[in-house]
């Protein structure tokens, strides 16, 4: 019987006599993985179905809630949360490098700039007049263009070795945080604004 769960994407199961396809994260299909661990697949299915549809009582929920709260109150336990995925243990770790432009787009200064633009425009789209909803802060002069000018101005610094220095300088670089370079747009108007830029024109 073919494993239809991972048939759309991925690769073939690594077991020699199996032709099932698995997702990129997995090496073996469900059946082969169960055999490898000496487990009966039918028993595992019955075990999972035995709990299906059952609802925990209010008393059980309260006990679970208290147990979780106690866990996070303990500083030692709290420090363990998320620790295995940090630093070199993370699968996406590459020498601790994050592009500077990404760091700037996720910093507090960028959030403050965005909020000031919204407050100045009274949370109203400057193109269609929509107030509230899914609003976005649009850079009149593209953020990527300002970043390129910033890197050219401080080209004596290495983007990898002097990364921290460049980020500190960027926090004081006025063109990044100039409110007059931003305007509030709704999601649809923001998409339309990018088609008017030279590189998006056909």
C-alpha positions, 0 to 999 in steps of 0.5 A: 500500500502506497503512502499517500501522505507525502506523495506530492513532494519529496523523495523516495523512501531510502529502504531498498524494497519500498517505492513510497515517496516521503517529504524532504524532512523525512528519510523513510515512509511511515510504514518503514519507520514503524518496522525500523523501530519494531512497532506495529503500525496498526497498533499505533493507529489504534492508539492514536484513534483511542484518544480521538474526540475525547475532551478533557474535564475542566479539572484536568485542564486546570491541573495542566494549566497549573503545571505549565505555569509552575514550569515557567515560574522556575528560571532554570526551566524557563532558560531551557525553552527554545535553547536547542534551536538557538545558535549553532544548534539551529539548522539555519545557522551560518557563522552567525551571519544575518544580512544587515538589511534584514536586521534593520528591517526587524529592529525597534527603530524600524518599528518606531518609524513605521508607527510614526508614519501611521500616526502622521497619516491618521492610519489612512491610506494616502492613495484610496483613503481607506482608514484602518484595515491592513495598512503598510508603511511605503518607502517613497525612496526604496529602502534597498536604494537607501541601503545601497547608498549607505554601504557605498558611503561606508565602504571602508567597513567589511559587511561581515567582519564589521557588521556590528559597527555598520548596524550601530552607524545605521541607527544614526543614519538619518535617511533610514528613519526620515518620516517624510520618506514614508507614507501609509498605504493599504495592502492593495495600493502598496502592491500597485505602487511597486509596479510603477517603479522602473525595474517592475515596468515591462 
